[in-house]
Amino acid sequence: MNLKKRDWFCLIAGTALMAVGAEGFFEHADLVAGGITGIGIMLDEWTSARFGVHIPLWFVNIVGNLPLFLIAWKLKGRAFVGRSALTAVLFSLMLFVEGFFPLYSSDPLLAAVYGGAALGVGLGLVLSADSTTGGVELAATLLNMKFRSISVSKFIFILDAAIILAGIGLFGVELGLYAILAVYITDQFIDWVIEGTNYAKAAWIISDKNEEIAAALLSELRRGVTAFSATGKYTGEGREVLFCVFSQKEVHLAKSIIMNIDRNAFFLLTDIREVLGKGFSGK
């Protein structure tokens, strides 16, 4: 398990932010947003109401992950478990530390927004270091080994959905809806951290005026244009397809250039999450 300085930063900062989201916002606003932390929030509520005993999230995270990692170690070996086990321990430590800081419990909407953002950024950092915190993701991986017909992503969805539904049963529909909002915000911030915000656009263009369109894109957008040979299966005719990548800010100008030259052009616009290589600037 070789960890670079960047990996250590991502794991430490990531688990700290995850703890802020889960312990600092979700738990004290009673937001069950899936995962072992969601189970911990429900368990703490139940034991506190029934027996007056508080069960901290860091403890539930350790106890919940321990059997999963032991099973994974036996079935998939040490290399598979190593980095995620370290991350799970770091996350439990951060949950423990976060308990000494101010916790937010006033407005569930704000808790969902800021807790989801913190959890999403933190989990994005952890994933960018090629690690996970175990929990539902690890359980889904192990279940997939037994039931190959069901994908890991489907198992994650099923397990998280079951936890959220249990949270709705315990805390009510309103808080359950806030929890679903928190899950959505978390997912958006995970994508933002992993894929960045510098999205680009790609255009595929088929027109009888390809030469004019290519020249205009080159001169006005200053973007490279590539031509591919293609054959229409319906007509059997050979056509030339243009491909061009540009920034989001240039979408309107690109459309105007193409439509002004040929209003009958076939113009397919799609998102590109990441552009690598020399020659492209998102500005």
N, C-alpha and C positions, 0 to 999 in steps of 0.2 A: 504494500500500500504506500506508494510514493506520492506525497503531497507537496506541491509547490507552494510558494508564498501566497500566490493568488488564490489557490485552493483553500488555504487556511483562512485567508481574509473572507472569502465567500462563505465558508462554513460557519465561522464565528459570527460575522455580521448577519448572515442569513438566519441562523437559529435565534440570534438576539431579537431580530425584527419579528420573527414568527412568534416568539414568546410575548412580545408586546401586543401583537394582534390577538393571540389566543387568551393569554392571561390578563393583559391590561384592558382589553375591550370586550372580547366575546364572553368570557366566563361571568363577569359581573353584570353583563347586560342580558344574561341567559340566552345567548345566541348559539344554537347547536348547528354548526356548519360542517358537520361530517367529521370523519377521522377519529382517532383515539382521543383527541382533545374533546371532541363532541361527547364521546362516551363519558369522559371524565367530568364534564360539566353536568351531565345528567346524574351521574353517580353522586357527585358532591351535593347536588340539590336534594336528592332522595335521602342520603344519610343525614344531612343536616336537618331536614324536616322531620325525619323519623326518629333519629337517635341523638341529634344535636352534635354529631361528629363531622368535622370538616376533613375532606380528603383532597389534598392538593393535586393539581394537574401534573406536576413533575413526577409524583409517585405513581399515578395512573399510567403515565407515559412509559415509565420503566417496567411496571408490572405487565402492562398490555403488550409491550414489544418483546419482552424477554422470551416467552415461549415461541413467538414467531421467528426470532433470530436463531433459537436453538434448532427449530425444525429446518430452517433454511440452511444452517450450517451442516446439518446431517444430509440434506438432500442435494445441496448445490455447492457445498464446500466453503472454505475459508475466504477465498478470493472474492466470492460473490457477497459475502456478509460484511467484510472488513470495513469499508468506508461508510456504509450506511449505519453500521453499529456505532461507529465513532460519532456520526452525526446525530443519531438518536440520543446518545449520552450527552452530547453538547446541548441538544434541545432541552433535555430534562434539567440540565444545570441552569440554562437560561430561564426556564420556567420558574425554578426555585428562586433565582436572583430577582426576577421581575416581581415576585410577591412582596418585596420590600419597597417597591416604588408605588406612587399613586395609581389607583385603578379607576377606570371610568365606568359609570353605571347609570348616567342620567338619561340620555336620549338614545334609544335603540337604533334609530336611523344613523346618527353620527357614529355610534359604535360599529354598525355594519360597514359604513363607508371607510372610516379610518382603520378599523380592525382588519377589514378585507384588504385594504391597500398595504398595510404593514405585513400581513401574512403573505400576500402575493409577491411583494418585493423580496421578502425573506426566502420564500420557497423558490423563487426564480434564481436567487443567488446560489442556493443549495443545489438546484438542478444544474446550474451552469458549471458547478464543480464536479459533475458526474456522480452525484450522490442523492440519497433520499433520506427521510427520517423514519423509514420503516412504516409501521402502521398499516393503513388500508392498502397502500401501494404494495407492500410486501405480502400482505394477506392475499391480495388479488393474484399476485405472481404465483404463490403457492397453490392456490385453488386452480389456477390455469394448468398447472402441472397434472392435476387430477382430472380436470374436466377440459380437455383440449378444445372441445367444440365451442366454448365460450371464451372470448378474448379477455385479456387483462383489463382493457379499458372498460369493457362491459361489467366485469366484476367490480371494478372501482366504482362505477356508477351505481350498481346494485347495492353495494355495501354503504356508500355514502347516503344514498336515497333512504335506505332503511334507518340509518342513524338520524337523519333529518326528520323523518316521519315520527320516529320515537320522540324526538325533541318537540315536535308539534303536539304530540299526545300529552307530554309533560308540562310544557310551558304555554300552549295555546297556539291558535292559527296565526295570530298577528306576529308574534315573535318568530314563528316558523317562516313567515314570508320575509321578514327582515333577514333571517338566516340565509334564505335562498338568494337574496340580493347580495349578501356578503360573499357567497360562493361565486357569483358572477363577477363581482369586483376583483376577487382574488384571482380568478382565471385570467382576467384582462391584464392585471399587473404582472402575472407570471409571463404572459406573452411579451409584454413591454420590456421586461428585464432580459429575457432570453433572446428576443428577436430585434430589439431596438425600436426606435421611433422613426427612423429614416426610411420609411416605406417608399418603394418606387412603383411605377406603373409600366406595364409592357403592352404594346399594341401590335396586333397582327392585322395587316391591311391587304385586301385583295381589290384591285381596281384596274380599269382599262387605262388609267393614267398614272401608272406606278412611277414612271420616270419623273414626272412633274412633282408628284407627292414626295418622293425621295429627295429631290433637289431642294424643295421647300423646307422639309424637316432638317436637312443638313445646314441650310443657310439661315433659317429663322430660329430654330431651336438649338442649333449647333449640337445635334445629337447624331451619332452614327446610325446608319440604317443598313440592315443586312437583307439580302434577297435570297429566297429559297425557291427552288423549282418544285411545283406540285401539279397533281393531275386531278381534275374534278371527276369523280367516279360516275356522276349522273350523266355528264356530257362527254366524258372521255377526253376532254381538251386539256392541254397543258397550260398551266397558269404560273405566274410569278407571285409569291407571297412576300410582303415586306414585314420585317420585324424591327421594332425600335423600342428602346428603354429610356424613360425620362422620369423626372420627379413629379410628385403630386401637384406641385404648384403650376406645372406646365400642361396639365390635363386639358384645361379650357383652350389654351392656345393650340395644342396639338389637334383637338377636335375641329377648331375653326380652320386650320390649315387644310386638313383633309377634306372637310365638307365643302369648303369654298372651291376646291379644285374638282371634286367629284362627289356630288350628293348621293350617288348610287353606289359608292364604295362600301364594301363589306368591311366593317371596322370592329374588331374584337379587342376590348380593353380588360386587362386583368391586373390584380395586385401581385407585387413581388415583395416578399418579406425581407430579403437580403440580397444585395448585389456586391459581388466580390470581383476583384480583378482591376487591372489598369484601364483607365479610359472613361470611368463613370464617376461623376460627382453629383450628389443629390441636391445641390444648390440650385 
